Amino acid sequence: MKTPITKKYIDRKTNYIINSDTNVALTDFKDGSIDLMITSPGYFVGKNYEKKESFAEYLEYHTQTINLLKNKISPNGSIFWNVAQTPLENEIIPLGAIYYKIFKDAGFYLKNWIIWHFEGGINTKNRLSGRYENILWFVKDKDNFKFNLDDIRVPAKWQGDKRVNPKGKNPTDVWEFKSKDLKEEELRFFIEEIKKDNERTKSNINDNFLYIDRVVNVSNEKTLHPCQFPEKLIERIIKASSNKGDLVVDIFLGSGTTAKVSKELKRNFIGIECRKDYCIISQERVGDTDNGKKENKNK
């Protein structure tokens, strides 16, 4: 799976999974080539895919990453950076706040701080259990960026109200993944029933929420990767901040969810992952890529 890094891979019409160190691979990207980046770095919590390093070394590496990204993102491009909180020396460290400063110092602008709330997770005994992560949406130009609101609208609560946009409403900056709520197909059926019966428009249905489970808890999407993105989460981001044919990049690809969803939504993708075993998982989930086409020609 290890693929040599050369300039020929950095093309908006290519689909590659690159087995490499992130900062090494980023140097080969052409300036302005990335339309959308979605990723999640390690949280410095001791996962098996994280480096053994000090917190200062961890921050230094990712500061280098973010500074490299400054020129690689297209003029109207976006970065969605998913992080949580991390316990360090009996204190909770807000990685989102730390990364905000790093991005700001690098010249990026924050458009939204999205709260991703969920129910599953480790129960703590000497503090409240953490049940959310942060998705920081940064842009290169605060006045010129892609945002396709109509592509991600959700049904309004009060379908019969004339003041409601018939296309639906903005899903807001709090996204919830609840394992005990209605599944998506049940929700769609319920909404259709509401439309048929004006009296039921008074139902207190909360359509800001995406009704799917966290992958790590219960999901048929689950792979051997311990911190896998839910596909619906990535789908919403890609629809909101890119168009068909754009190049979507995940610089810490993991199990390949960003690449898989990008392909399904007719975007091009490049994924960078330093572990070969995760590259293999990603390749299996994505199917045909330009990596595979090259290999087949050599057979």
C-alpha positions in Angstrom: 0.0 0.0 0.0 2.9 2.4 0.5 2.8 4.9 -2.4 5.7 7.1 -3.4 4.9 10.8 -2.9 5.3 12.8 -6.1 3.7 15.9 -7.6 1.7 13.8 -10.0 -0.6 12.7 -7.1 -1.8 16.3 -6.4 -4.5 16.7 -8.9 -8.1 17.7 -8.4 -9.3 14.7 -10.5 -7.4 12.1 -8.6 -8.3 9.6 -5.8 -5.4 8.4 -3.7 -4.7 6.8 -0.4 -1.1 7.7 0.6 0.8 5.8 3.2 3.1 8.5 4.6 3.7 10.9 7.4 1.3 13.8 7.1 3.7 16.6 7.1 6.0 14.9 4.6 3.1 14.3 2.2 1.7 17.8 2.6 4.8 19.3 1.1 3.9 17.7 -2.2 0.5 19.4 -2.5 0.3 22.3 -4.9 -0.6 25.6 -3.3 -4.4 26.1 -3.4 -5.1 22.5 -4.4 -7.3 21.5 -1.4 -11.0 22.6 -1.6 -12.0 20.9 1.6 -10.1 19.3 4.4 -11.9 17.1 7.0 -9.8 15.4 9.6 -9.3 14.5 13.3 -5.8 14.4 14.8 -5.0 12.3 17.8 -6.2 13.7 21.1 -3.1 12.8 23.1 -5.0 10.2 25.0 -2.7 7.2 24.5 -4.5 5.5 21.6 -2.4 2.8 19.8 -2.1 5.0 16.7 -0.7 8.0 18.5 3.1 8.7 18.8 4.8 8.3 22.2 5.8 12.0 22.7 5.4 14.8 25.2 2.4 17.2 24.9 4.8 19.9 23.8 6.0 17.7 21.0 2.5 16.8 20.1 1.5 20.5 19.7 4.7 21.3 17.8 4.0 18.7 15.2 0.4 19.8 14.6 1.4 23.4 14.6 3.8 22.6 11.7 0.9 20.8 10.0 -1.5 23.8 10.3 1.2 26.1 9.0 1.7 23.9 6.0 -2.0 23.9 5.3 -2.1 27.7 5.0 -1.0 27.7 1.4 -2.5 24.3 0.4 -6.1 25.2 1.0 -7.9 26.9 -2.0 -8.8 30.6 -1.7 -12.4 29.7 -0.8 -11.7 26.4 0.9 -12.5 25.1 4.4 -11.0 23.0 7.1 -13.1 21.0 9.6 -10.9 20.0 12.5 -12.4 17.5 15.0 -10.9 17.3 18.5 -12.1 16.4 22.0 -10.8 17.3 25.4 -7.8 15.4 26.9 -7.0 14.6 30.5 -3.4 15.7 31.4 -1.9 15.6 34.9 -5.4 15.4 36.5 -6.7 18.4 34.5 -8.9 18.6 31.4 -7.2 20.3 28.6 -9.5 21.9 26.0 -7.8 21.0 22.7 -10.4 23.0 20.7 -9.3 26.2 22.4 -5.6 25.4 21.9 -6.1 24.6 18.3 -8.1 27.8 17.8 -5.1 29.9 18.7 -2.8 27.8 16.4 -5.1 28.2 13.5 -5.6 31.9 14.2 -1.9 32.5 14.4 -1.6 30.7 11.0 -4.0 33.2 9.5 -7.3 31.1 9.4 -10.7 32.3 10.5 -13.3 30.4 12.6 -16.8 30.3 11.0 -18.4 27.8 13.5 -17.5 25.9 16.6 -19.7 22.8 16.1 -20.6 20.7 19.2 -21.0 17.0 18.4 -22.9 15.5 21.3 -23.3 11.8 21.8 -24.4 9.4 24.5 -21.8 6.6 24.5 -18.4 6.8 26.0 -16.3 6.0 29.1 -17.9 6.8 32.4 -15.6 8.8 34.8 -15.7 8.6 38.6 -14.1 11.8 39.7 -15.6 14.3 37.2 -18.6 14.5 34.9 -18.4 12.1 31.9 -17.4 13.7 28.6 -20.1 13.4 26.0 -19.1 15.8 23.2 -16.4 16.6 20.8 -15.6 19.8 18.9 -15.6 20.3 15.2 -13.8 23.6 14.4 -14.7 25.0 10.9 -12.0 27.3 9.6 -11.8 29.2 6.4 -8.9 30.9 4.6 -11.0 33.9 3.5 -13.8 34.9 6.0 -15.7 36.7 3.2 -15.3 34.1 0.4 -16.0 30.4 1.2 -18.3 27.6 0.1 -21.5 27.0 2.2 -24.3 25.1 0.6 -27.0 25.6 3.2 -29.8 24.2 1.0 -28.0 20.9 0.7 -28.0 20.3 4.4 -31.3 21.8 5.6 -33.4 19.7 8.0 -37.2 19.6 8.2 -38.7 22.3 10.3 -40.7 21.4 13.4 -43.8 23.3 12.3 -44.5 22.1 8.8 -47.8 24.1 8.5 -46.4 27.4 9.6 -46.2 29.9 6.6 -43.1 31.5 8.2 -41.1 28.3 7.8 -38.8 28.0 4.8 -40.3 25.2 2.7 -36.8 24.0 2.0 -36.2 23.3 5.7 -34.2 25.0 8.4 -30.5 25.5 9.2 -29.3 22.5 11.3 -27.5 24.8 13.8 -24.1 24.3 15.4 -25.1 21.5 17.8 -25.2 18.1 16.2 -26.4 15.2 18.3 -26.0 11.4 17.7 -28.5 9.7 19.9 -28.6 5.9 20.1 -32.0 5.7 21.8 -33.9 7.9 19.3 -35.6 7.1 16.0 -33.6 5.6 13.2 -33.3 7.6 10.0 -35.9 5.6 8.1 -38.3 5.8 11.0 -37.8 9.6 11.2 -38.4 10.0 7.5 -41.7 8.1 7.8 -42.7 10.1 10.8 -42.1 13.4 8.9 -44.1 12.3 6.0 -47.0 11.5 8.3 -46.7 15.0 9.8 -47.0 16.5 6.4 -50.2 14.6 5.8 -51.8 15.7 9.1 -51.6 19.4 10.0 -52.7 18.6 13.6 -49.5 16.6 14.1 -47.3 19.6 13.2 -47.5 20.4 16.9 -45.4 17.4 17.7 -42.2 18.2 19.5 -39.9 16.5 17.1 -36.3 17.8 17.2 -35.0 17.7 13.6 -31.7 19.4 14.4 -30.4 16.0 15.4 -29.0 13.2 13.2 -30.5 10.0 14.4 -27.6 7.6 14.1 -25.3 5.8 16.5 -21.7 6.6 17.2 -19.7 4.1 15.2 -17.6 3.0 18.2 -20.7 1.9 20.0 -23.1 0.2 17.7 -22.8 0.4 13.9 -22.5 -1.8 10.8 -19.9 0.7 9.6 -17.5 -0.3 12.3 -13.9 -1.4 11.4 -10.9 -2.2 13.6 -10.1 1.5 13.9 -11.0 2.7 17.4 -12.1 6.2 16.6 -14.0 6.1 13.3 -16.0 8.9 11.9 -19.7 8.3 11.4 -20.5 8.5 7.7 -23.5 10.8 8.2 -21.3 13.3 10.0 -18.9 13.5 7.1 -21.7 13.6 4.6 -23.1 16.7 6.1 -19.8 18.5 6.1 -18.9 17.5 2.5 -22.3 18.6 1.2 -22.1 21.9 3.1 -18.6 23.0 2.1 -17.8 21.4 -1.3 -19.2 20.9 -4.7 -19.0 17.9 -7.1 -15.6 17.5 -8.5 -13.9 19.3 -5.7 -10.9 17.8 -4.0 -11.5 16.6 -0.4 -8.5 15.7 1.7 -8.2 13.9 5.1 -4.6 14.2 6.4 -5.2 11.6 9.2 -7.3 9.2 7.2 -7.7 6.4 9.8 -10.4 4.0 8.5 -11.1 6.0 5.4 -14.6 7.4 6.1 -13.8 10.7 4.5 -12.5 9.1 1.3 -15.5 6.7 1.1 -18.1 9.4 1.5 -16.3 11.8 -0.8 -16.4 9.1 -3.5 -20.1 8.5 -3.0 -20.8 12.2 -3.2 -18.8 12.5 -6.5 -16.0 14.4 -4.9 -12.3 13.6 -5.5 -10.2 12.6 -2.5 -6.8 12.2 -1.2 -6.2 10.5 2.2 -2.9 10.5 4.1 -2.4 7.8 6.7 0.9 6.8 8.3 -0.2 3.3 9.3 -0.2 0.7 6.6 -2.9 -1.4 8.3 -5.3 1.5 8.3 -4.5 2.2 4.7 -5.5 -1.3 3.8 -8.8 -0.9 5.7 -9.5 2.4 3.9 -8.7 0.8 0.5 -11.1 -2.0 1.2 -13.9 0.5 2.1 -13.3 2.8 -0.8 -12.8 0.2 -3.5 -11.1 1.4 -6.8 -8.7 4.3 -6.4 -5.9 5.6 -8.6 -3.6 3.6 -6.4 -5.3 0.4 -7.5 -5.3 1.5 -11.2 -1.6 2.0 -11.1 -1.0 -1.4 -9.5 -3.3 -3.2 -12.0 -1.4 -1.7 -14.9 1.8 -3.2 -13.5 0.4 -6.8 -13.3 
